Amino acid sequence: MTETRFKPVEEQLTYLMKGVADIVPPLAGPGQIFVGSMLPLNVLLGRSKETGIPLRVYLGVDPTAPDIHLGHTVVLRKLKHFQDLGHTAIFLIGDFSAMIGDPTGQSETRPPLTREQVDANAKTYLAQVFKILDKEKTEVRYNSEWLSKMSAGDVVRLCSHYRLARMLEREDFRSRLANNQPISVHELLYPLLTAYDAVALKSDVEIGATEQKLNLLVHRDIQREYGLPAEVALMMPILVGLDGQRKMSKSLGNYVGITEPPDEIFGKIMSIPDELMWSYYELVTDRTPQEIAALKQDVAKGRLHPRQAKVDLAKQVVDDFHRPTADVVTNGVPGSVTIGTSTAAEFDRVYRDRQAPSDIPENYIGSEPGKMRLSRALVRLGATDSRAEAERLIKQNAVEIDNVVVSDPTFEFDLNIPRRYLLKIGKKKFFHFIVQ
């Protein structure tokens, strides 16, 4: 009896191929017939629909750092897309492989992490991952389940299935050899050990970034060596960072952390170049290709302002990672809106309407007599780390008191007169400075 709970293959493909940069093997063309152990994704989806058996799809992540930024979510979201369609989503934590270190793109041997570091990172990873994946429907695995149990003989047999010459064809290894830089033997083992993950999981599809292509191809080869069908390797592009040029990276400072406060996420998304937002719509939202195409057409024909399209994107990203609603009062009537909507309203209040934020912290100064220099007040407020830094900001016209720029570093407050001041430092820092 044919199972009908899966959507038609073409409908699934439209959703699953959104944003995909590369896929191995390529999709089957009309009339092509496939036999053997290297089936393309559309054939696998067709068999899954016929049998009612979901595909086993996995994403392997080494917890080498505690925090996830928006760039990491591109592959996570693709795993979610398979999950949305009823397939089995496996989130594999490379707790064993993280202690080896992926050599991909490395110009030198990476120092291995300790077990304590890996465990701590894995714990925080999961809390963030379930902001995207459905916790109840996700199969969470750790590759220490099988890799830590391998004997020396098992490792030797695994190595016998792959040739050294092919491994050294990798660009990262080749360039290091050419530059007389060392390559440790354990780095050669990394793609083989992670290939055994695919064997242990009996995966039909593996998701990775384009920079992981060589690893994913090794995984397919090793699956066949162990008598299994070769999985489909589906690769997503690297997300470009806020600067619009380089890949999103914490070290480059062009990233959006998914645990950052809503106003930080919103402001960072609003800072990206207009042309980049379409890539973000494609890679970090669940909007369908048809919806994104309609948005682009509305902007091109003047029916939608580019700024509003970017606001909608920023709201959606905020809501993805900050799900609770915010309480609001409209015309005296209490209600609620999404965090994204309330953040957008506050953003417009500050940056478009040039008003102070609604939640400025109150800072009280005691009733000490005399006067206080503005530079000293900024340090006391925590706005700057030193009076020298405060004076530099004042001279640069970066400090306002009650919406008036103060450029005199000798400016003083009279502490004998009770008063409430609004201080603005730069574009984002606001304080209520209260003398009583």
N, C-alpha and C positions, 0 to 999 in steps of 0.2 A: 504494500500500500504506500503511495507517495505521500510524503510529509509536505504540508503546505505552509508551515509556520514561517518559513524564510521568504523574504521578498524576492521578486524576480531578479535574476542574475544581473541584468542590465541596470536595474535600479540600484542594486547593491554596489556594482562597479562604479557608478557615477559618484556615489557617496565616498567609497573607499579610495578612489584614485584622485580625489581632490588634493592638490598640492604635491602629489608624489613626483619626485625628481627622477627616479630610476626604479626599474623592477626587473628581476631575473628569476625565471625566464620571461621574455616578453609575453604579452597577452596573446592568446590564440586568435588568429584571423578567421574569417568566415570559411566554413567548410574544412578547416584543418582537423585532422584526426591525430590524437595523441595516445600512445601506449607507453608503458614503462614507468620509470620512476622520476621523471622531470616534467611534471604537469604544471601548466601556467595557472594563474589565479582564477581566471574565468572558468576554466575547466573544473578546478577544485570547488568553486562556488556552485557550479551546476550539479556536481556529484553530491555536495552537501545538501542541496535542496531536494534532490531525488531521494536520498537516504534518510534525511532528517537528522543527520549527525553533524553537529557544529564543527567548524574548523578549530584547530588548536593554534592559537596565535600568541606569540610571546615577544616581550621586550625585555632585554637584559640590561641592567644598570649596575655599574660598580659604584657603591656609595663612597666616593673619594672626597666628598665635601658635604657639609651638613645641609646646605640650602639649595633650593631649586629656583632658577630664574625662568623667565618666559621662554627662552630659547630651548630649555630642557622639555618644555611641555609640548613641543611640536610632535615628537614621537609618541609621547603619552596620549595626546589627543587622537592620534591615528589608531592607537590600541583601543581607545574608547569607542571609535567609530565601528570597529569590529564587534565590540561588546554591545553597542547599540543595536546591531543587526542580529544579535542572538548567538554569536560565536563565543568560544571560550577564550577569555582574556587572561593571559598568564603574565604576572609581573614578577620577573626573576631578579632577585637581589644577588649580585655577584660578591657575596661576602668572602668567598675563597679567592676568586680571581682579583678582587680589589687589593689583596695583600701581595699580588704579583705586580700589577700595574700594566695597563694597556699601553703598548709602545707606539700606537698610532699617532703620528704627527710629532713624536718626541725626538728632540735632537740629542738627547742624552738619556742614560739609564735613569728611570724614575725610582726614587727611594720607596721601598715597600711600606705600606701602612701597617700599624699594629692591629691586633685583634680588637683591642679596646676602642681604637679610633673607628674601625669599620662598624662595630656594633652600635656605637653612639650615632654615627652618621645614618645607618640603616633605620634606626628608630625614628629620627626626625624626617627622613625621606618618606616613610610610609604615611606619616601624618599629612604630609603635603600632597602625596600622590592621590590620596582619596578625596582631594578637592576636585579631581577630574574623573577618576574611575569610580565605579559603583563598588563599594567595599564588599557588599554581600555577594556580588557576582564575580569577584576577582579571585583568581587562584594565585596566591602568593607563595613563591618557592625561593629557596636559598641554594646556591650551587655547592655549598659545603655538604649538602645532603649526599651527594655522590662523589664529588671530587676529593673530599677529605678521606673517603673510604678506599680510594684507589691504591692498590699495592704498587711496588716498584715495577712488577711485571706488567700490570695494567698500563702504566705510563709508557713503558717501552713499547708495548703493542700499539698503543695509540700513536706514538711517534713513527712507528713503522709504516703507517698509512699515508705519510706525507713526505715529499722530497724536500731536502734542504735547499736545493737550487731554486725551487718555486718560492720558498719562504723568503729567500734573500732577494727576490725580484721586487719586493715591496720598496717603495720610494724612501720611506723613513730609514730602513735598514741599508739600502743601497747608498744613500747620501752619507750615512755615518761611516760606512766602510771606505768610501772615497775620501772622506776627511780624516781618516785614521782615528775615528772616535770609537770607543768600546761598545760592544753589544754583549750583554750578558745572556747566557744560555736560557735563563728563566724567561726572558723576553720572547724567545723563539717558541717557548711552550705556551704562551698566553693564548694565541688564536686556536691552538689545538685543544687546550683544556676548555675554552669556552665553546668550541665546536662540540665537545662531548655534552655540553648542556642541551644542545639541539637533539642529540641522540637520546639522552635521558628523558627529555620532555616529549619525544616523538612529535615534534612540532610540524605543522603544515605550513606556517608562515612565520617569518621573523621580521620584526621592524627594527630599523636602525637609521642612523644619519648617513648621508652620502660619504662622509669621511671614513665610515666603517665598512665600506664595500668589500675591501679585501678580506677582512675578517669574516664577513657574511658568506663570501664565496668559499672560504675554507670550511665553514660550517656545513655548507651543502655537500662538499666533497666527502667530508668525514661521515655524514649521515649515510651516503651511498656505500662507503666502505664498510659500514656496520649493518648493511642489508636493509636500510630504510629508504623510502622515497625521499628525494631531495626537496627540502622546504623551498617555498617562494621567498626570495629576499626582496623586501619592499623598503625603499630608501627615501627618506625625507630630506629636503634641503636644510642648510644651516640658516637660522633666522638672523637677519641683519640687525645690528644693534641700533640704538637711538641716534647715533651719528649718521646713519644712512649709508655707511661705507663698509665697516668691518663687522665681523660676526659678533653677536651678542656675547659679552664676556664680563665677568665681574672684575677681572684684572684690568680691563680697558675702561671700566666705569660707565659703559653704555648699555646697562642691563636694567630689567624690571624684575625685582624679586617678588615672588608670588605671595610672600608673607609680609610684604611692606604695607603700611597703612593705606587705606583707600585713596586719600588725597595725593600720596606720593605716586601710586600707580597711575592715577588719572592724569596727573600733571606730566609724568614721563611719556605717556602715550600721546598726549596733546603736543609734545615737543618734536615728534618724529616728522620728517618731511612728508608732504601730502602724497607724493607718489608712492611712498613706502607703505601707506596704510592699507593698500589693496593686498599686498603680500601678507600683512598681519591679519586682515580679514580671512584670507585663505588658510593661513597656517595656525592661528591661535584662537579661532572661533569655530563653531559648528555650523555657521551659515553655509547653505548649499551653493554650488557653483552658479545656479540660476539666480539666487538671491543676490549674490555678489555682483553678477553681471548686470542685474537690474539697477543696483545702487550706482555702479559706474556709469551707466547710461543716464541716470537721473542727474548725476553731477555734470556729465559732459553736455547735457542739454539745458543746464541751468535750472532744473527743477529742484535740485538739492545743493545747498552750498557745501563746498568741501569741508569747511569747519564743522558743520553739523554732522557730516558723515564720520568725521574723526571723533566728535563728541559721542556719537552712538557706539563707535568702536571702543572708546575708553570706558564708557558705562558698562558695556558687555564684559570687558576684561575684569573690571572691578567686581561685578556681580558674580563672575565665575569663582572668584576666590574669597569673596566676603558675602556670603549668602543671606544672613539675617536682614530684616527690613529695618528701616530707620523711622522713628516716630516723628511726625510733623504736625503742625497746626496750620490749617488753611482757612482764612476768614473766620477764625475762632472755632473751627471744627477739627477735632483731633483725628488723625489718620496715620497712614504709614505708606512709605515708598521704598523702593529698593535702595540699597546702599549706593549703587551706581548713580541713580537719579539724584539722591541727596548730595552726593559728592560733586556732580555736575553743576547743581544749583550753587553750591558754595564756591566752586571754581569760577563761575560767571560773576558771582558777587565780588570776588576779590580781583580777578584779572580783567574782566570786561567792564564791570561797573565801578571799579576802583574803590570799593568799599572794604571796610575791615571785616575779617572773618567773624563768624557768629560765636566762636568758641575760644576767644583769646584768653590766655591764662592771666589771672590777676596776681600781681606781685606788689606786696605791701612793703613800704619803707617806714620804719618806726619814727617816733616823734623827736629824733635827735635834732638839736638846734643847728643853725648855720646853713651852709650851702654845700651842694654836692655836684662835682663836675659830671657832665654827661658821660665821659669816658669811664668814670668809676661806676656810674649807674649801670652801664652796659655789662660790665664785668659782674656786678652783683646780680643782675638779671640772668646771667648765664648766656647772654647773647654773644659774648666774645670771651676768649680765654685770657686776654691780657689787655691792659690799658693801651699799650702800643698798637695792638690790632684795632681796638675801638677808635683810637685817634686816626688811624689810617682810613677806616671806613667813613668817618666823619668828613675828612678832607676830600674823599672821593664822592661826596654828596650821596652816600648810600644810607643815610640815617634821616628819618623824618619824625617830627614831633607834632602831633595833631595835624597831620597832612601838610606840614611845612618842612622843607628841607633845611637841615641845620648843617652848616659847613664849618662852623667855628669850633675847633677842638677845646676852646676854653669856656664854652657855654656851661652855665651852672643852673641847677634847680635850687629854688629857695625852699628849704625844708620847714620854714616857719609858717608857710601858707598851705593849708590842706587843699589838695587838688588831685584830680585824676587825669593822667596823661596817656595818650595813645602813641606808642613807639612802633615804628616800622624800620626794620633793618634789612636792606636788600629788597628782594621781591617777595620773600616768603615768610620772614619772621615778624610776628606781631606780638606786642606785649602791652598790657595795661600796667602802668607804673603809678602807684597810688601813694601819695604823701598824706599822712594823717597825724 
